[in-house]
Amino acid sequence: MIVSDADYELKVRSSFDKQNLMKTLGAQLVAVGPGTCEIELPFSSSLGQQHGFLHAGATTSIADSAAGYAAYTLTPKGSSVLTTELKINLLSPAQGERFFARAEVLKAGKTLTVVTSKVFAVQKGQEKLCAFLTASIMTVPHAETI
C-alpha cells in the first residue's frame, strides 16, 4: 500500500472523533495502519434486535466505517472519502460480548478504492466471523472533513 499522507493516522483518528454515530453506538477506533482499520464495539442490549443479537444496522455501521477509514489512510492530504457502494453478508447471528470490524484495502485507485471488512463476534475469548462487507470508497479531493 502506498501512503501519500504521512499523517494518515492522525487524520483518521481526528475524523473518527467527529463520528457521532460511532459515539452513539459506543464504538472505538482500535488500530489504524496503511490500508487497514479496526473498530471495536462492545455489546449493549440497546443495540440488539428482537432475538438478542447485535442488530444488523450496528454490524453494518462498524464494518462500513472501518472500510472507509482503511481507504482514508491511503488518500492524499486534504482529501476525504465517501462510501459509494457496499454489500454485506451476515454469516451468522452476531452474538457476543464485543465485536470487531477489521477492514483491509484490496485495491486503491485514484478515485475508487475497494475494501473488505470482516466483523467478528467475541464470546468467552473466542472469535467468530459473523459478517463480511465489500465496499467501494470514493476519494473526494480537497474535502478534509468526512
Steps between C-alpha positions, in 0.01 A plus 500: 500500500628843407443762768488851356438683830753435778243624754239241396452363851442844650246593231314170546487532879394865475221414259386202708468728804243704301286195414187548706355164399809317625472691831130412525574132441793502745750393232872569534779525247745226602765491227597689185766405247569555131186368330360350822270597784343325797198618697372338821142505623400367841162328505212694653141382517406844361670392174323166489219374286197297609697174545772659712767507228683815391279676246613479137498881487768519771700223334483679165588835655829385652590300187433800274690743722800267523500466120480874449783568741718228348458676164554841663850396615607494135348828379699816432520776759197729487265237354219299654302184425140395451353153460343464156394137519499221753378145536491309824456130558371416847661159550380409849305661782705781655514365852783601728638721772672723246552532127789599275481632146835444327534667162763464232543676168503257209576755228560870539423717200522872439120538516362170633643261757368149558499387862383199700395491864461191711294526817582259780293427809704427812340272759702357792824586322406321177462693173234404248460660158144634484505741202696582186472834320637618168493871420602752239633815659528824302784745559369855524784744422535823699236401758684430823194437717312173477 
